[in-house]
């Protein structure tokens, strides 16, 4: 799940460095798609019970 954050950052920052409009869209779609793939794959691996444990751990830490 940690890989989705860098992909989100790249999807919104790299298009500013590219000049062609079609390339901006391609770069954004590629990295945004990767971010969503990593996010949903991570959630599927962790599962519902694992997600509850993660939330409880963060709430307990406070």
PDB file of N, CA, C and O in Angstrom:
ATOM      1  N   UNK A   1       0.820  -1.195   0.000  1.00  0.00           N
ATOM      2  CA  UNK A   1       0.000   0.000   0.000  1.00  0.00           C
ATOM      3  C   UNK A   1       0.860   1.254   0.000  1.00  0.00           C
ATOM      4  O   UNK A   1       0.396   2.334  -0.365  1.00  0.00           O
ATOM      5  N   UNK A   2       2.096   1.109   0.404  1.00  0.00           N
ATOM      6  CA  UNK A   2       2.984   2.264   0.420  1.00  0.00           C
ATOM      7  C   UNK A   2       3.378   2.729  -0.972  1.00  0.00           C
ATOM      8  O   UNK A   2       3.816   3.867  -1.141  1.00  0.00           O
ATOM      9  N   UNK A   3       3.231   1.877  -1.958  1.00  0.00           N
ATOM     10  CA  UNK A   3       3.594   2.266  -3.327  1.00  0.00           C
ATOM     11  C   UNK A   3       2.562   3.180  -3.977  1.00  0.00           C
ATOM     12  O   UNK A   3       2.877   3.852  -4.959  1.00  0.00           O
ATOM     13  N   UNK A   4       1.343   3.220  -3.455  1.00  0.00           N
ATOM     14  CA  UNK A   4       0.333   4.045  -4.109  1.00  0.00           C
ATOM     15  C   UNK A   4       0.604   5.540  -3.896  1.00  0.00           C
ATOM     16  O   UNK A   4       0.278   6.348  -4.765  1.00  0.00           O
ATOM     17  N   UNK A   5       1.183   5.914  -2.775  1.00  0.00           N
ATOM     18  CA  UNK A   5       1.442   7.335  -2.505  1.00  0.00           C
ATOM     19  C   UNK A   5       2.444   7.932  -3.497  1.00  0.00           C
ATOM     20  O   UNK A   5       2.168   8.996  -4.051  1.00  0.00           O
ATOM     21  N   UNK A   6       3.599   7.295  -3.745  1.00  0.00           N
ATOM     22  CA  UNK A   6       4.507   7.866  -4.744  1.00  0.00           C
ATOM     23  C   UNK A   6       3.895   7.915  -6.145  1.00  0.00           C
ATOM     24  O   UNK A   6       4.175   8.834  -6.914  1.00  0.00           O
ATOM     25  N   UNK A   7       3.066   6.932  -6.473  1.00  0.00           N
ATOM     26  CA  UNK A   7       2.425   6.943  -7.797  1.00  0.00           C
ATOM     27  C   UNK A   7       1.431   8.088  -7.913  1.00  0.00           C
ATOM     28  O   UNK A   7       1.330   8.714  -8.968  1.00  0.00           O
ATOM     29  N   UNK A   8       0.690   8.370  -6.833  1.00  0.00           N
ATOM     30  CA  UNK A   8      -0.212   9.521  -6.848  1.00  0.00           C
ATOM     31  C   UNK A   8       0.577  10.817  -7.022  1.00  0.00           C
ATOM     32  O   UNK A   8       0.184  11.690  -7.795  1.00  0.00           O
ATOM     33  N   UNK A   9       1.673  10.933  -6.312  1.00  0.00           N
ATOM     34  CA  UNK A   9       2.496  12.140  -6.420  1.00  0.00           C
ATOM     35  C   UNK A   9       3.028  12.304  -7.838  1.00  0.00           C
ATOM     36  O   UNK A   9       2.979  13.396  -8.405  1.00  0.00           O
ATOM     37  N   UNK A  10       3.538  11.213  -8.408  1.00  0.00           N
ATOM     38  CA  UNK A  10       4.060  11.280  -9.771  1.00  0.00           C
ATOM     39  C   UNK A  10       2.964  11.573 -10.787  1.00  0.00           C
ATOM     40  O   UNK A  10       3.203  12.280 -11.766  1.00  0.00           O
ATOM     41  N   UNK A  11       1.765  11.039 -10.567  1.00  0.00           N
ATOM     42  CA  UNK A  11       0.688  11.252 -11.538  1.00  0.00           C
ATOM     43  C   UNK A  11       0.265  12.713 -11.609  1.00  0.00           C
ATOM     44  O   UNK A  11      -0.203  13.177 -12.649  1.00  0.00           O
ATOM     45  N   UNK A  12       0.428  13.437 -10.510  1.00  0.00           N
ATOM     46  CA  UNK A  12       0.020  14.838 -10.525  1.00  0.00           C
ATOM     47  C   UNK A  12       1.170  15.823 -10.706  1.00  0.00           C
ATOM     48  O   UNK A  12       0.921  17.009 -10.926  1.00  0.00           O
ATOM     49  N   UNK A  13       2.419  15.371 -10.621  1.00  0.00           N
ATOM     50  CA  UNK A  13       3.536  16.295 -10.813  1.00  0.00           C
ATOM     51  C   UNK A  13       4.228  16.132 -12.170  1.00  0.00           C
ATOM     52  O   UNK A  13       4.667  17.124 -12.753  1.00  0.00           O
ATOM     53  N   UNK A  14       4.334  14.918 -12.677  1.00  0.00           N
ATOM     54  CA  UNK A  14       5.026  14.719 -13.952  1.00  0.00           C
ATOM     55  C   UNK A  14       4.345  15.389 -15.142  1.00  0.00           C
ATOM     56  O   UNK A  14       5.052  15.843 -16.041  1.00  0.00           O
ATOM     57  N   UNK A  15       3.011  15.478 -15.203  1.00  0.00           N
ATOM     58  CA  UNK A  15       2.425  16.167 -16.357  1.00  0.00           C
ATOM     59  C   UNK A  15       2.855  17.629 -16.495  1.00  0.00           C
ATOM     60  O   UNK A  15       2.782  18.184 -17.591  1.00  0.00           O
ATOM     61  N   UNK A  16       3.298  18.257 -15.417  1.00  0.00           N
ATOM     62  CA  UNK A  16       3.779  19.641 -15.515  1.00  0.00           C
ATOM     63  C   UNK A  16       5.131  19.724 -16.230  1.00  0.00           C
ATOM     64  O   UNK A  16       5.513  20.785 -16.724  1.00  0.00           O
ATOM     65  N   UNK A  17       5.846  18.606 -16.281  1.00  0.00           N
ATOM     66  CA  UNK A  17       7.158  18.589 -16.919  1.00  0.00           C
ATOM     67  C   UNK A  17       7.108  18.202 -18.396  1.00  0.00           C
ATOM     68  O   UNK A  17       8.090  18.366 -19.120  1.00  0.00           O
ATOM     69  N   UNK A  18       5.957  17.687 -18.839  1.00  0.00           N
ATOM     70  CA  UNK A  18       5.807  17.228 -20.216  1.00  0.00           C
ATOM     71  C   UNK A  18       5.111  18.306 -21.031  1.00  0.00           C
ATOM     72  O   UNK A  18       4.186  18.954 -20.539  1.00  0.00           O
ATOM     73  N   UNK A  19       5.541  18.506 -22.259  1.00  0.00           N
ATOM     74  CA  UNK A  19       4.987  19.574 -23.078  1.00  0.00           C
ATOM     75  C   UNK A  19       3.793  19.146 -23.923  1.00  0.00           C
ATOM     76  O   UNK A  19       2.851  19.922 -24.082  1.00  0.00           O
ATOM     77  N   UNK A  20       3.808  17.934 -24.468  1.00  0.00           N
ATOM     78  CA  UNK A  20       2.722  17.490 -25.337  1.00  0.00           C
ATOM     79  C   UNK A  20       1.489  17.130 -24.513  1.00  0.00           C
ATOM     80  O   UNK A  20       1.590  16.476 -23.475  1.00  0.00           O
ATOM     81  N   UNK A  21       0.311  17.571 -24.999  1.00  0.00           N
ATOM     82  CA  UNK A  21      -0.924  17.304 -24.274  1.00  0.00           C
ATOM     83  C   UNK A  21      -1.253  15.819 -24.223  1.00  0.00           C
ATOM     84  O   UNK A  21      -1.695  15.320 -23.189  1.00  0.00           O
ATOM     85  N   UNK A  22      -1.045  15.114 -25.316  1.00  0.00           N
ATOM     86  CA  UNK A  22      -1.373  13.680 -25.311  1.00  0.00           C
ATOM     87  C   UNK A  22      -0.438  12.919 -24.373  1.00  0.00           C
ATOM     88  O   UNK A  22      -0.831  11.925 -23.762  1.00  0.00           O
ATOM     89  N   UNK A  23       0.797  13.395 -24.266  1.00  0.00           N
ATOM     90  CA  UNK A  23       1.749  12.749 -23.367  1.00  0.00           C
ATOM     91  C   UNK A  23       1.393  13.039 -21.911  1.00  0.00           C
ATOM     92  O   UNK A  23       1.583  12.180 -21.050  1.00  0.00           O
ATOM     93  N   UNK A  24       0.880  14.233 -21.624  1.00  0.00           N
ATOM     94  CA  UNK A  24       0.435  14.551 -20.269  1.00  0.00           C
ATOM     95  C   UNK A  24      -0.661  13.590 -19.832  1.00  0.00           C
ATOM     96  O   UNK A  24      -0.648  13.075 -18.715  1.00  0.00           O
ATOM     97  N   UNK A  25      -1.605  13.360 -20.731  1.00  0.00           N
ATOM     98  CA  UNK A  25      -2.697  12.442 -20.421  1.00  0.00           C
ATOM     99  C   UNK A  25      -2.218  11.020 -20.244  1.00  0.00           C
ATOM    100  O   UNK A  25      -2.693  10.299 -19.367  1.00  0.00           O
ATOM    101  N   UNK A  26      -1.271  10.615 -21.082  1.00  0.00           N
ATOM    102  CA  UNK A  26      -0.752   9.250 -20.988  1.00  0.00           C
ATOM    103  C   UNK A  26       0.021   9.047 -19.691  1.00  0.00           C
ATOM    104  O   UNK A  26      -0.129   8.014 -19.040  1.00  0.00           O
ATOM    105  N   UNK A  27       0.840  10.013 -19.311  1.00  0.00           N
ATOM    106  CA  UNK A  27       1.620   9.913 -18.075  1.00  0.00           C
ATOM    107  C   UNK A  27       0.684   9.895 -16.867  1.00  0.00           C
ATOM    108  O   UNK A  27       0.867   9.107 -15.939  1.00  0.00           O
ATOM    109  N   UNK A  28      -0.324  10.777 -16.891  1.00  0.00           N
ATOM    110  CA  UNK A  28      -1.262  10.828 -15.780  1.00  0.00           C
ATOM    111  C   UNK A  28      -2.033   9.514 -15.665  1.00  0.00           C
ATOM    112  O   UNK A  28      -2.161   8.964 -14.572  1.00  0.00           O
ATOM    113  N   UNK A  29      -2.541   9.015 -16.780  1.00  0.00           N
ATOM    114  CA  UNK A  29      -3.324   7.776 -16.754  1.00  0.00           C
ATOM    115  C   UNK A  29      -2.475   6.599 -16.294  1.00  0.00           C
ATOM    116  O   UNK A  29      -2.950   5.746 -15.544  1.00  0.00           O
ATOM    117  N   UNK A  30      -1.238   6.549 -16.732  1.00  0.00           N
ATOM    118  CA  UNK A  30      -0.354   5.449 -16.351  1.00  0.00           C
ATOM    119  C   UNK A  30      -0.096   5.440 -14.845  1.00  0.00           C
ATOM    120  O   UNK A  30      -0.299   4.414 -14.194  1.00  0.00           O
ATOM    121  N   UNK A  31       0.338   6.546 -14.293  1.00  0.00           N
ATOM    122  CA  UNK A  31       0.684   6.571 -12.877  1.00  0.00           C
ATOM    123  C   UNK A  31      -0.547   6.567 -11.978  1.00  0.00           C
ATOM    124  O   UNK A  31      -0.507   5.997 -10.888  1.00  0.00           O
ATOM    125  N   UNK A  32      -1.641   7.192 -12.414  1.00  0.00           N
ATOM    126  CA  UNK A  32      -2.869   7.145 -11.616  1.00  0.00           C
ATOM    127  C   UNK A  32      -3.429   5.727 -11.602  1.00  0.00           C
ATOM    128  O   UNK A  32      -3.917   5.258 -10.574  1.00  0.00           O
ATOM    129  N   UNK A  33      -3.358   5.057 -12.730  1.00  0.00           N
ATOM    130  CA  UNK A  33      -3.795   3.668 -12.792  1.00  0.00           C
ATOM    131  C   UNK A  33      -2.943   2.763 -11.922  1.00  0.00           C
ATOM    132  O   UNK A  33      -3.462   1.882 -11.238  1.00  0.00           O
ATOM    133  N   UNK A  34      -1.636   2.979 -11.947  1.00  0.00           N
ATOM    134  CA  UNK A  34      -0.753   2.208 -11.071  1.00  0.00           C
ATOM    135  C   UNK A  34      -1.075   2.457  -9.603  1.00  0.00           C
ATOM    136  O   UNK A  34      -1.077   1.525  -8.798  1.00  0.00           O
ATOM    137  N   UNK A  35      -1.345   3.710  -9.252  1.00  0.00           N
ATOM    138  CA  UNK A  35      -1.660   4.036  -7.865  1.00  0.00           C
ATOM    139  C   UNK A  35      -2.932   3.320  -7.419  1.00  0.00           C
ATOM    140  O   UNK A  35      -2.974   2.751  -6.328  1.00  0.00           O
ATOM    141  N   UNK A  36      -3.957   3.346  -8.249  1.00  0.00           N
ATOM    142  CA  UNK A  36      -5.207   2.673  -7.910  1.00  0.00           C
ATOM    143  C   UNK A  36      -5.008   1.167  -7.828  1.00  0.00           C
ATOM    144  O   UNK A  36      -5.578   0.510  -6.957  1.00  0.00           O
ATOM    145  N   UNK A  37      -4.200   0.615  -8.733  1.00  0.00           N
ATOM    146  CA  UNK A  37      -3.927  -0.819  -8.704  1.00  0.00           C
ATOM    147  C   UNK A  37      -3.226  -1.213  -7.414  1.00  0.00           C
ATOM    148  O   UNK A  37      -3.610  -2.192  -6.775  1.00  0.00           O
ATOM    149  N   UNK A  38      -2.205  -0.461  -7.026  1.00  0.00           N
ATOM    150  CA  UNK A  38      -1.501  -0.744  -5.770  1.00  0.00           C
ATOM    151  C   UNK A  38      -2.431  -0.591  -4.573  1.00  0.00           C
ATOM    152  O   UNK A  38      -2.378  -1.384  -3.634  1.00  0.00           O
ATOM    153  N   UNK A  39      -3.280   0.426  -4.610  1.00  0.00           N
ATOM    154  CA  UNK A  39      -4.181   0.680  -3.496  1.00  0.00           C
ATOM    155  C   UNK A  39      -5.165  -0.475  -3.322  1.00  0.00           C
ATOM    156  O   UNK A  39      -5.303  -1.005  -2.219  1.00  0.00           O
ATOM    157  N   UNK A  40      -5.842  -0.867  -4.383  1.00  0.00           N
ATOM    158  CA  UNK A  40      -6.850  -1.916  -4.260  1.00  0.00           C
ATOM    159  C   UNK A  40      -6.227  -3.283  -4.033  1.00  0.00           C
ATOM    160  O   UNK A  40      -6.820  -4.122  -3.354  1.00  0.00           O
ATOM    161  N   UNK A  41      -5.053  -3.524  -4.580  1.00  0.00           N
ATOM    162  CA  UNK A  41      -4.366  -4.783  -4.315  1.00  0.00           C
ATOM    163  C   UNK A  41      -3.955  -4.862  -2.848  1.00  0.00           C
ATOM    164  O   UNK A  41      -4.109  -5.907  -2.215  1.00  0.00           O
ATOM    165  N   UNK A  42      -3.441  -3.778  -2.315  1.00  0.00           N
ATOM    166  CA  UNK A  42      -3.070  -3.746  -0.906  1.00  0.00           C
ATOM    167  C   UNK A  42      -4.266  -3.950   0.003  1.00  0.00           C
ATOM    168  O   UNK A  42      -4.180  -4.670   0.999  1.00  0.00           O
ATOM    169  N   UNK A  43      -5.387  -3.316  -0.336  1.00  0.00           N
ATOM    170  CA  UNK A  43      -6.592  -3.502   0.476  1.00  0.00           C
ATOM    171  C   UNK A  43      -7.107  -4.936   0.387  1.00  0.00           C
ATOM    172  O   UNK A  43      -7.601  -5.481   1.373  1.00  0.00           O
ATOM    173  N   UNK A  44      -6.993  -5.541  -0.783  1.00  0.00           N
ATOM    174  CA  UNK A  44      -7.433  -6.930  -0.931  1.00  0.00           C
ATOM    175  C   UNK A  44      -6.545  -7.874  -0.133  1.00  0.00           C
ATOM    176  O   UNK A  44      -7.034  -8.850   0.437  1.00  0.00           O
ATOM    177  N   UNK A  45      -5.256  -7.596  -0.086  1.00  0.00           N
ATOM    178  CA  UNK A  45      -4.340  -8.441   0.675  1.00  0.00           C
ATOM    179  C   UNK A  45      -4.577  -8.284   2.175  1.00  0.00           C
ATOM    180  O   UNK A  45      -4.593  -9.271   2.911  1.00  0.00           O
ATOM    181  N   UNK A  46      -4.759  -7.065   2.621  1.00  0.00           N
ATOM    182  CA  UNK A  46      -4.961  -6.805   4.047  1.00  0.00           C
ATOM    183  C   UNK A  46      -6.313  -7.355   4.497  1.00  0.00           C
ATOM    184  O   UNK A  46      -6.408  -7.974   5.557  1.00  0.00           O
ATOM    185  N   UNK A  47      -7.345  -7.136   3.711  1.00  0.00           N
ATOM    186  CA  UNK A  47      -8.680  -7.614   4.044  1.00  0.00           C
ATOM    187  C   UNK A  47      -9.382  -6.716   5.040  1.00  0.00           C
ATOM    188  O   UNK A  47      -8.816  -5.745   5.542  1.00  0.00           O
ATOM    189  N   UNK A  48     -10.625  -7.061   5.313  1.00  0.00           N
ATOM    190  CA  UNK A  48     -11.453  -6.249   6.199  1.00  0.00           C
ATOM    191  C   UNK A  48     -10.944  -6.317   7.640  1.00  0.00           C
ATOM    192  O   UNK A  48     -10.847  -5.296   8.320  1.00  0.00           O
ATOM    193  N   UNK A  49     -10.625  -7.510   8.089  1.00  0.00           N
ATOM    194  CA  UNK A  49     -10.162  -7.660   9.475  1.00  0.00           C
ATOM    195  C   UNK A  49      -8.808  -6.979   9.678  1.00  0.00           C
ATOM    196  O   UNK A  49      -8.573  -6.362  10.717  1.00  0.00           O
ATOM    197  N   UNK A  50      -7.938  -7.085   8.710  1.00  0.00           N
ATOM    198  CA  UNK A  50      -6.649  -6.414   8.804  1.00  0.00           C
ATOM    199  C   UNK A  50      -6.799  -4.899   8.821  1.00  0.00           C
ATOM    200  O   UNK A  50      -6.071  -4.206   9.533  1.00  0.00           O
ATOM    201  N   UNK A  51      -7.736  -4.389   8.043  1.00  0.00           N
ATOM    202  CA  UNK A  51      -7.979  -2.947   8.009  1.00  0.00           C
ATOM    203  C   UNK A  51      -8.489  -2.474   9.370  1.00  0.00           C
ATOM    204  O   UNK A  51      -8.118  -1.395   9.832  1.00  0.00           O
ATOM    205  N   UNK A  52      -9.335  -3.277  10.008  1.00  0.00           N
ATOM    206  CA  UNK A  52      -9.821  -2.926  11.347  1.00  0.00           C
ATOM    207  C   UNK A  52      -8.668  -2.901  12.352  1.00  0.00           C
ATOM    208  O   UNK A  52      -8.616  -2.034  13.224  1.00  0.00           O
ATOM    209  N   UNK A  53      -7.766  -3.838  12.226  1.00  0.00           N
ATOM    210  CA  UNK A  53      -6.602  -3.870  13.127  1.00  0.00           C
ATOM    211  C   UNK A  53      -5.709  -2.652  12.919  1.00  0.00           C
ATOM    212  O   UNK A  53      -5.205  -2.076  13.884  1.00  0.00           O
ATOM    213  N   UNK A  54      -5.514  -2.262  11.670  1.00  0.00           N
ATOM    214  CA  UNK A  54      -4.687  -1.082  11.375  1.00  0.00           C
ATOM    215  C   UNK A  54      -5.328   0.169  11.963  1.00  0.00           C
ATOM    216  O   UNK A  54      -4.650   0.977  12.598  1.00  0.00           O
ATOM    217  N   UNK A  55      -6.644   0.332  11.753  1.00  0.00           N
ATOM    218  CA  UNK A  55      -7.345   1.484  12.309  1.00  0.00           C
ATOM    219  C   UNK A  55      -7.277   1.496  13.838  1.00  0.00           C
ATOM    220  O   UNK A  55      -7.069   2.545  14.448  1.00  0.00           O
ATOM    221  N   UNK A  56      -7.453   0.325  14.452  1.00  0.00           N
ATOM    222  CA  UNK A  56      -7.395   0.245  15.916  1.00  0.00           C
ATOM    223  C   UNK A  56      -5.999   0.589  16.419  1.00  0.00           C
ATOM    224  O   UNK A  56      -5.858   1.234  17.458  1.00  0.00           O
ATOM    225  N   UNK A  57      -4.977   0.171  15.699  1.00  0.00           N
ATOM    226  CA  UNK A  57      -3.612   0.478  16.104  1.00  0.00           C
ATOM    227  C   UNK A  57      -3.364   1.977  16.071  1.00  0.00           C
ATOM    228  O   UNK A  57      -2.750   2.519  16.990  1.00  0.00           O
ATOM    229  N   UNK A  58      -3.837   2.668  15.013  1.00  0.00           N
ATOM    230  CA  UNK A  58      -3.643   4.110  14.928  1.00  0.00           C
ATOM    231  C   UNK A  58      -4.455   4.840  15.995  1.00  0.00           C
ATOM    232  O   UNK A  58      -3.983   5.835  16.546  1.00  0.00           O
ATOM    233  N   UNK A  59      -5.658   4.372  16.295  1.00  0.00           N
ATOM    234  CA  UNK A  59      -6.469   5.011  17.327  1.00  0.00           C
ATOM    235  C   UNK A  59      -5.866   4.772  18.701  1.00  0.00           C
ATOM    236  O   UNK A  59      -5.911   5.655  19.557  1.00  0.00           O
ATOM    237  N   UNK A  60      -5.310   3.606  18.921  1.00  0.00           N
ATOM    238  CA  UNK A  60      -4.701   3.277  20.218  1.00  0.00           C
ATOM    239  C   UNK A  60      -3.418   4.080  20.439  1.00  0.00           C
ATOM    240  O   UNK A  60      -3.067   4.404  21.574  1.00  0.00           O
ATOM    241  N   UNK A  61      -2.733   4.393  19.359  1.00  0.00           N
ATOM    242  CA  UNK A  61      -1.478   5.139  19.453  1.00  0.00           C
ATOM    243  C   UNK A  61      -1.688   6.544  19.953  1.00  0.00           C
ATOM    244  O   UNK A  61      -0.802   7.106  20.598  1.00  0.00           O
ATOM    245  N   UNK A  62      -2.829   7.125  19.676  1.00  0.00           N
ATOM    246  CA  UNK A  62      -3.110   8.503  20.092  1.00  0.00           C
ATOM    247  C   UNK A  62      -3.315   8.491  21.573  1.00  0.00           C
ATOM    248  O   UNK A  62      -3.567   9.538  22.170  1.00  0.00           O
TER     249      UNK A  62
END
